[in-house]
Amino acid sequence: MRRTIQHPARLVPLAFLVTIAVGTLLLALPLSHAGDGRAPLLTALFTSTSAVCVTGLIVVDTPTYWSVFGQTVIMALFQVGGFGIMTGASLLGLLVTRRLRLRNRLVAQAETRTLSLGDITRVLKMTLLVTVSVELAVTAALTLRMHAAYEATWPGALWHGGFHAVSAFNNAGFSTYSDNLTGFVADPAIIVPIMVAIVIGGIGIPVLYDLSRERRPSRWSIHTKLTVGGTVILLLGGMAAFLVFESANPGTVGPLDVNGKVLASLFHSVTSRTAGFNSVDVAELRQETLGVTYVLMFIGGGSAGTAGGIKVATFLLLAYVIWAEIRGEPDTIVFRRRITLDAQRQALSVALLGVAAVALATLVVLSATDFALSDVLFECVSAFATVGLSTGLTPDLPAPAQVVLIIVMYVGRVGTITVATALALRTRHRLYRLPEERPIVG
């Protein structure tokens, strides 16, 4: 029993459960509540899960419902959750590499730029260095701007700046303002540093590790090329779609000038892929924009980062598989490298399990409420992809539906990591092959 629990692929989910439980107990204390009494257990559990899983969905207003102590607990939870996600996923990736056969291990190490388990120390040091450096830099930038334009006192500016810097880097989406970031929609001095922190935190430690060792794109690993290229395409595509659908919408960016519209569109594209901040009212978005947002949320960001979703590399790998099938190619080729069948099946499994999780959660919530399908689907995708964007539905959900979202947030956060690792570790090689038969497809 002890060896089963200590297995790394099971230890990470268990550690998240323990952290959620500790956070729930702390948030249930009277000291965490801004008013009299204490927070209900379900409210504390939902908030703790959302924070540890760096989601950002809330059932109560963070700045008014929670005390300074409670908000500090929340910030500590998504800091621990974000750091744990990056290190846990990176170390599980190294474990997978270690468990491969010698020939496959050498190939994997050459492609991912992770040489051996001796890289653990370097990965941990880099994770800590990047976390501290980015959060301090963004805190300084936000504090200076907030003091100059929004907050009268330095302590107030430092608190708001630091909270948003940590929240942004960890892609948590929590804010100390009731309207999130809508008050800064056209202020690049606030929006741009937050976007930078979101992208760096969400792109993944393996990519940052690779970029720090090799500056020439031609020598990047396949994973880095897929993640960086996919990130650029999704960010620009999401921004363009937002501009097209929302430019004339008076409820979102219609009243802004051209620069404000571009900034708001880019920010929505960035935050939709996992961060959960909003600089416009999500409930006012057009249906077309919500449809684009579904896709961005579900795809998410980079592996072994603070982003959620099925991950960019997974999505693009499946796109290459489809393209190879359309062309009738026997192998899936990505940047002049043949992708193994194991990797293709793992990508397909992660994507389909994600679809199944969202579909099941949506059906359960629909059966417990009278809300529209589009609104329920948005909340469930946001929970699974640990995004945190909301049309305002979550606080109005009954207790059973909130419990469903709690489960979906946890599964979405640790499930994809665990499933991908478990699939890789369970790879087997039979000494025989059974007869083939081809079923009718399509």
Secondary structure, 3 states (H helix, E strand, C coil): CHHHHHCHHHHHHHHHHHHHHHHHHHHCCHHHECCCCCCCHHHHHHHHHHHHCCCCCCCCCHHHHECHHHHHHHHHHHHHHHHHHHHHHHHHHHHHHHHCCHHHHHHHHHHHCCCCCCHHHHHHHHHHHHHHHHHHHHHHHHHHHHHHHCCCCHHHHHHHHHHHHHHHHCCCCCCCCCCCCHHHCCCHHHHHHHHHHHHHHHHCHHHHHHHHHCCCHHHCCHHHHHHHHHHHHHHHHHHHHHHHHHCCCCCCCCCCCHHHHHHHHHHHHHHHCCCCCCCCCHHHCCHHHHHHHHHHHHHCCCCCCCCCCCCHHHHHHHHHHHHHHHHCCCCCEECCEECCHHHHHHHHHHHHHHHHHHHHHHHHHHHHCCCCHHHHHHHHHHHHCCCCCCCCCHHHCCHHHHHHHHHHHHHHHHHHHHHHHHHHHCCCCCCCCCCCCCCCCC
